[in-house]
Amino acid sequence: MKDIIELAIEYVKDFFKDDHSGHDYYHTMRVYNLAKNIADFEKCDKEIVYLGALLHDVDDIKLVGEQKEKYINAKTFLQNNNYPEENIEKVIHIISQVSFKANGTMKPDNIEGMIVQDADRLDALGAIGISRAFEYGGNHNRPTYIPELKPLENMSKDEYYKNLGTTINHFYEKLLKLKDLMNTDTAKRIAEHRHEYVVQFLDEFYNEWDGKC
């Protein structure tokens, strides 16, 4: 009989099969693998970390919209596979705290949540993070860059979700903030390198935009 982790991997592979927003199955698996690596350096419940990472996006409002019952997809999957109710609550608790929501962002209150949040944020940095930003922007018909349209600061959660700015602005509204929001030492170390890659990309982007050699 397959264990819950194998079943969760199969579930998210099917759940995200038609996603082209940068939150696809491969994003989930990268977050899962990053979370596994970080968890190796922390004292934590690894199974809860793994499930939180695998299911962290299945109820994301950006992907599934408003729901009558919060976190219904993750709950239903876990309940259908007879996962203990007390552990379901732990996984849902992680999912409820992981997402970046501008000024509405939460710092997880346990190490399992911190690990999953770090893993999710790391996948928004570096080369992968850059490619995902443009994938998401294209999927939502966002322009790449409009020089006179400046990034927004101090957005509320609702303003962040409704923001229709450019993809380049998104770098300033989210991506460049992530390095200083990491929770674990392992994630902080990885984020330093990925953050610098994003900064270098922006420097090159502006040079090319201005027609510089």
C-alpha positions as CSV (number, residue, x, y, z in Angstrom):
1,M,0.0,0.0,0.0
2,K,1.4,3.4,-1.0
3,D,2.3,5.8,1.8
4,I,0.7,9.2,2.2
5,I,3.7,11.0,0.6
6,E,3.6,9.0,-2.6
7,L,-0.2,9.5,-2.8
8,A,0.3,13.3,-2.3
9,I,2.8,13.4,-5.1
10,E,0.4,11.6,-7.4
11,Y,-2.4,14.0,-6.3
12,V,-0.6,17.2,-7.0
13,K,0.7,15.9,-10.3
14,D,-2.9,15.5,-11.5
15,F,-4.1,18.6,-9.7
16,F,-1.7,20.9,-11.5
17,K,-1.5,19.2,-14.9
18,D,-3.1,22.1,-16.7
19,D,-1.5,25.0,-14.7
20,H,0.7,27.5,-16.7
21,S,0.9,30.2,-14.1
22,G,4.3,29.2,-12.5
23,H,2.5,27.2,-9.8
24,D,2.6,23.9,-11.6
25,Y,3.5,20.4,-10.5
26,Y,7.2,21.1,-11.0
27,H,7.0,24.1,-8.7
28,T,5.4,21.9,-6.0
29,M,8.1,19.3,-6.4
30,R,10.9,21.9,-6.2
31,V,9.3,23.3,-3.0
32,Y,9.0,19.7,-1.7
33,N,12.7,18.9,-2.4
34,L,13.9,22.2,-0.9
35,A,11.8,21.6,2.2
36,K,13.3,18.1,2.5
37,N,16.8,19.5,2.3
38,I,16.1,22.3,4.9
39,A,14.4,19.8,7.2
40,D,17.5,17.7,7.4
41,F,19.1,20.6,9.3
42,E,16.2,21.2,11.7
43,K,14.5,19.4,14.5
44,C,11.0,18.9,13.0
45,D,8.3,16.5,12.1
46,K,9.4,15.7,8.6
47,E,6.2,14.0,7.4
48,I,4.2,17.2,8.3
49,V,6.8,19.3,6.5
50,Y,6.7,17.1,3.4
51,L,2.9,17.1,3.2
52,G,2.7,20.9,3.9
53,A,5.1,21.4,1.0
54,L,3.3,19.1,-1.4
55,L,-0.2,20.6,-0.6
56,H,0.8,24.2,-0.1
57,D,-0.8,25.5,-3.3
58,V,-3.9,23.3,-3.8
59,D,-6.1,25.8,-2.0
60,D,-4.2,29.0,-3.1
61,I,-6.7,31.8,-3.8
62,K,-4.7,32.8,-6.8
63,L,-5.2,29.4,-8.4
64,V,-8.6,28.2,-7.2
65,G,-10.4,31.4,-6.2
66,E,-12.6,31.9,-3.2
67,Q,-13.8,28.7,-1.5
68,K,-16.9,28.1,0.6
69,E,-14.8,26.1,2.9
70,K,-11.1,27.1,3.4
71,Y,-8.4,24.5,2.5
72,I,-11.1,22.0,1.3
73,N,-8.8,20.4,-1.3
74,A,-6.0,19.6,1.1
75,K,-8.5,18.5,3.8
76,T,-10.4,16.2,1.4
77,F,-7.3,14.6,0.1
78,L,-6.0,13.8,3.5
79,Q,-9.3,12.6,4.9
80,N,-9.9,10.4,1.9
81,N,-6.6,8.7,2.6
82,N,-7.4,8.2,6.3
83,Y,-4.7,10.6,7.6
84,P,-5.1,11.2,11.3
85,E,-7.3,14.2,12.0
86,E,-4.8,15.8,14.5
87,N,-2.1,15.7,11.8
88,I,-4.5,17.1,9.2
89,E,-4.9,20.1,11.4
90,K,-1.1,20.5,11.6
91,V,-0.8,20.3,7.7
92,I,-3.6,22.8,7.2
93,H,-2.0,25.1,9.8
94,I,1.2,25.2,7.7
95,I,-0.8,25.9,4.5
96,S,-2.6,28.8,6.1
97,Q,0.6,30.6,7.0
98,V,2.9,29.9,4.0
99,S,1.9,32.4,1.3
100,F,3.4,35.8,0.6
101,K,0.5,38.4,1.0
102,A,2.5,41.7,1.1
103,N,1.6,43.4,4.4
104,G,-0.7,40.4,5.2
105,T,2.2,38.0,5.1
106,M,2.4,35.8,8.2
107,K,5.5,34.4,10.0
108,P,4.8,30.7,10.8
109,D,4.5,29.9,14.5
110,N,6.3,26.5,14.2
111,I,9.4,25.2,12.6
112,E,7.5,23.0,10.1
113,G,5.7,26.0,8.8
114,M,8.9,28.0,8.6
115,I,10.6,25.3,6.6
116,V,7.8,25.1,4.0
117,Q,7.5,28.9,3.8
118,D,11.3,29.2,3.2
119,A,11.2,26.5,0.5
120,D,8.3,28.2,-1.3
121,R,10.0,31.6,-1.2
122,L,13.3,30.2,-2.4
123,D,11.6,28.9,-5.6
124,A,10.6,32.6,-6.3
125,L,14.3,33.6,-6.4
126,G,17.2,32.8,-8.7
127,A,16.9,31.7,-12.3
128,I,13.7,29.7,-11.6
129,G,12.1,32.6,-9.8
130,I,12.8,34.9,-12.7
131,S,11.3,32.5,-15.2
132,R,8.2,31.9,-13.0
133,A,7.7,35.7,-12.7
134,F,7.4,36.1,-16.4
135,E,5.4,32.9,-16.8
136,Y,2.9,34.2,-14.3
137,G,2.9,37.7,-15.9
138,G,2.2,36.2,-19.3
139,N,-0.5,34.0,-18.0
140,H,-2.3,37.0,-16.4
141,N,-1.7,39.4,-19.4
142,R,0.7,41.6,-17.5
143,P,3.0,43.9,-19.4
144,T,6.7,43.2,-18.9
145,Y,7.7,46.7,-18.0
146,I,6.3,50.3,-18.2
147,P,8.9,52.8,-17.0
148,E,6.4,55.3,-15.7
149,L,4.4,52.7,-13.8
150,K,6.2,52.5,-10.5
151,P,6.1,49.6,-8.0
152,L,3.6,49.8,-5.2
153,E,4.7,49.8,-1.6
154,N,3.0,48.8,1.7
155,M,0.2,47.0,0.0
156,S,-2.5,45.3,2.0
157,K,-3.3,41.6,1.3
158,D,-6.3,42.6,-0.8
159,E,-4.3,45.2,-2.8
160,Y,-1.6,42.6,-3.4
161,Y,-4.0,40.1,-4.8
162,K,-5.7,42.7,-7.0
163,N,-2.6,44.4,-8.2
164,L,-2.3,44.4,-12.0
165,G,1.1,46.0,-12.3
166,T,4.0,44.9,-14.5
167,T,6.2,41.8,-14.1
168,I,9.3,44.0,-13.4
169,N,7.4,45.8,-10.7
170,H,6.6,42.4,-9.1
171,F,10.4,42.0,-8.6
172,Y,10.3,45.0,-6.2
173,E,6.9,44.2,-4.7
174,K,7.9,40.7,-3.8
175,L,11.0,38.9,-5.1
176,L,13.6,41.3,-3.8
177,K,12.0,41.3,-0.3
178,L,12.2,37.6,0.1
179,K,15.9,37.3,1.1
180,D,15.3,39.2,4.3
181,L,12.2,37.2,5.2
182,M,13.7,33.8,5.4
183,N,13.3,31.9,8.6
184,T,16.0,29.2,8.8
185,D,19.8,29.6,8.5
186,T,19.9,27.1,5.6
187,A,17.3,29.1,3.6
188,K,19.1,32.4,4.4
189,R,22.3,31.0,2.9
190,I,20.6,29.8,-0.3
191,A,18.7,33.0,-0.6
192,E,21.8,35.2,-0.6
193,H,23.0,33.6,-3.9
194,R,19.6,33.6,-5.6
195,H,18.9,37.2,-4.6
196,E,22.2,38.4,-6.1
197,Y,21.3,36.6,-9.4
198,V,18.0,38.5,-9.5
199,V,19.8,41.8,-8.9
200,Q,22.2,41.0,-11.7
201,F,19.3,40.2,-14.0
202,L,17.6,43.5,-13.3
203,D,20.8,45.4,-14.0
204,E,21.2,43.6,-17.4
205,F,17.5,44.2,-18.1
206,Y,17.7,47.9,-17.7
207,N,20.9,48.2,-19.7
208,E,19.3,46.3,-22.6
209,W,16.0,48.3,-22.2
210,D,18.0,51.5,-22.6
211,G,19.9,50.2,-25.6
212,K,23.3,50.2,-23.8
213,C,26.1,48.1,-25.1
